[in-house]
Amino acid sequence: SFFKNDVLPLGYSEDNGVSSINDWVRHLVSSKFLITDSFHGTAFSINLHKKFTVVMPPKYSDRLNSILTKLELESRLADEMYDIEPDYTAVEQILKAERKKSIMFLEKCISGDKE
């Protein structure tokens, strides 16, 4: 899980340690994964070979689509923020089955059944 210092919004604000372009670039360079909605964040992610995803803001869609398409990176595009979240449908099915197994095991232990 993420701790408070593991996620850093990189707007221009001294509150998050970004008070200059140099600070912004320094944070990008040291990042492990970037979620961006800007052309410049995308371009830096690409040039720095970072793991990244782009949440597409409508006003920049042409520029971002162009660079992602040209570099065959369309898979990095999320139309909405929820697109980068896991689909927990399959996860829930697996958890349901595993919970059932656990309950059956516990019931067997409580009843003293050795098989």
N, C-alpha and C positions, 0 to 999 in steps of 0.2 A: 504494500500500500504506500501511497505517497505521504510524506511528511510535509509540513508547511513549507520548508525550504526547498523541496523537490520540484515544486511547480512555481514558475515565476512569470507573471504577465509582463511582457516587454514593451509596454507603452512608455512614453517619456515621462517619468515620475521619479523624483528622488526617493519616494517611499519604497520603491522596489529596487533601488540601487542603480537606476538607469537615468542619469542626468545629462548624458551626452551621446553622440553617435558612437564614439569609441566604446563607451560602456555597453551600448546596445550590441555592437558587433562582438565585443568580448563575451557577452552572455550567449550569443548565438554560437560562437566557436566552442564554448565549453558545454553546450547542450548535448544531451543524448538523443532527444526526440523533440521535434518542433510541431506545434499545431499553429498554423498561420491562416490569416484571412487577407494577407497583403501580397502584392506582386513582389515587393522587395524581400519580404520574409521567404517567399518561394524561391526567388533567385539566389539568395544567400544560402538557403537550405541545399539547393542543387550544387552550387559552387563549392560548398563546404562538405559535400557528400554526407549529409545528415539524413537520418530517418525522419520523415515528415509526412504530414497530411495537410491538405488545404481545405478549409471550410470556405466555400464559394460565396463571397458577397456579391449581390447582383450588379453593383456599379463597376466591379472590376472583372466581370466574367469574360469579356473578350480578351483582355491581356493575359489573364491566368489560363484560360482555355488554350490560347495560342502557344504559350511556352510549354504547358504540359503536353499538348498534342505533338508539338514539334519534337520534343524529347522523349516521346512515347511513355509519359509518366501519368497518363490519365487515371491509373489505378490509385494515385495519391489524392484524388479529388473526392471530397465528401460534400454532397449538395447541402446538407444541413449538419449541424453538430451531432445529431443523433446517429448519423451514418457511421461515425467512428466508434460508436459503442457496440459492444458485442450483442449478437442476437441470442438471448438467453432461453429461447424456446427449447432447443435441443439440450442445453445445459440443465434446464428444469426437469426434462424427461429423465435424464441420467440420474439426477439427484433424487427424484422420486423413487426410482428403482433401487438405488443404493440405500435410501432411508428404509424402504420396505425390507431389504435384506438385513439391515442392522436391527430393525425391530424384531424380525423373525429370530435372529441370533440371540438377542436378549431374552426373548420369550422362552427360547429353548434352554438357555442357561438358567433362568429362573425356575422353570419346571423340572430341572434336573435331567432332562433328556440328553443322553450322551452321544446321540447320532447327529 
